[in-house]
Amino acid sequence: MATKGHNEVKESLREMTRIFKPKDPKKFVKEYVRKYRIMGGYEEELTLIVENELDKLDSSVS
């Protein structure tokens, strides 16, 4: 992914995570990659982003 596109994907995924608060980050990323036709090979990185964002949300609620 190009740098600009890569950052846009990351920010979009963070926003989607805040909105939907997925229970299963791997499944959420898999559906996101399929729906938005993201190139393969980024699932692990995107899953980490979702997990980190969920951790931030959990810590801010407590």
Stockholm file with secondary structure:
# STOCKHOLM 1.0

chainA/1-62         MATKGHNEVKESLREMTRIFKPKDPKKFVKEYVRKYRIMGGYEEELTLIVENELDKLDSSVS
#=GR chainA/1-62 SS CCHHHHHHHHHHHHHHHHHHCCSCHHHHHHHHHHHTTCCTTCHHHHHHHHHHHHHHHHHHHC
#=GC SS_cons        CCHHHHHHHHHHHHHHHHHHCCSCHHHHHHHHHHHTTCCTTCHHHHHHHHHHHHHHHHHHHC
//
